[in-house]
């Protein structure tokens, strides 16, 4: 179950603040994989393995131009003790705020 950001939330530009992702613990999970991607992107901005049920992407240089600020998605899946990946969670969408 995805917790944060909520559906339709607006996250700051990458240079203006962190992006925090949080999801419910999966019993007996040994790791998680999170995927964060822009609507028309060929490659995800974030595809990471996490040992806990949250991930913070710290501020970074650069910005996301206005035509790519809407319709971002994120989803998560869990790895069990046997080394098997579970199904992906439902996708949740968010937008990125304007440049300051």
C-alpha positions in Angstrom: 0.0 0.0 0.0 1.4 3.3 -1.1 1.3 6.0 1.6 3.2 9.1 0.5 3.0 11.1 -1.7 -0.7 11.0 -2.0 -2.5 10.7 -5.3 -2.3 14.0 -7.1 0.3 15.6 -4.8 2.8 18.2 -6.0 6.4 17.6 -5.2 9.1 20.3 -5.4 11.5 20.8 -8.3 14.5 18.5 -7.8 16.8 21.5 -6.9 14.2 22.9 -4.4 13.6 19.9 -2.1 13.7 16.2 -1.4 11.1 13.8 -2.8 9.9 11.4 0.0 8.3 8.1 -0.9 6.7 5.9 1.8 4.8 2.7 1.6 3.4 0.1 4.0 5.7 -2.7 5.2 5.2 -6.1 3.6 5.5 -8.9 6.1 8.7 -10.9 5.6 10.0 -8.6 2.8 13.8 -8.5 2.6 14.0 -5.5 0.2 11.8 -3.3 -2.0 12.2 -1.8 -5.5 10.8 1.6 -6.3 10.2 3.0 -9.7 9.5 6.7 -10.3 8.9 7.9 -13.9 7.8 10.9 -15.9 4.7 10.4 -18.1 6.6 10.3 -21.4 10.0 9.2 -20.2 11.7 6.3 -21.7 13.7 5.6 -18.6 12.8 6.1 -14.9 14.2 8.9 -12.9 14.4 6.6 -9.9 14.8 2.8 -10.0 16.3 1.7 -6.7 16.4 -1.1 -4.3 15.6 -0.1 -0.7 16.0 -2.1 2.5 13.2 -0.2 4.3 9.7 0.8 3.3 10.6 4.4 2.4 13.0 6.3 0.2 14.1 9.9 0.1 15.5 11.3 -3.1 17.7 14.3 -1.9 17.7 17.6 -3.8 19.8 17.6 -6.9 20.9 20.0 -9.6 18.6 20.7 -12.6 14.9 21.1 -13.0 11.9 19.6 -14.8 10.5 21.8 -17.6 6.8 22.7 -17.5 5.7 20.3 -20.2 7.1 17.4 -18.2 5.8 18.4 -14.7 2.4 16.6 -14.8 1.6 12.9 -14.7 4.6 11.4 -12.9 4.0 7.9 -11.5 5.5 5.8 -8.8 5.1 2.1 -7.7 6.8 -0.4 -5.5 7.3 -4.2 -5.2 8.7 -6.4 -2.5 11.4 -9.1 -2.4 10.6 -12.1 -0.2 13.0 -14.3 1.7 13.1 -16.8 -1.2 14.5 -14.1 -3.5 11.2 -13.7 -5.4 9.8 -10.4 -6.4 6.1 -9.8 -5.7 3.7 -7.9 -8.0 4.1 -4.2 -8.5 1.8 -2.0 -6.4 -0.8 0.1 -8.2 0.7 3.2 -9.7 0.1 6.5 -8.0 0.5 9.8 -9.8 1.9 13.1 -8.7 3.0 16.4 -10.3 6.2 18.5 -10.0 5.8 22.1 -9.0 7.0 25.0 -11.1 10.5 26.4 -11.1 11.2 29.1 -8.4 
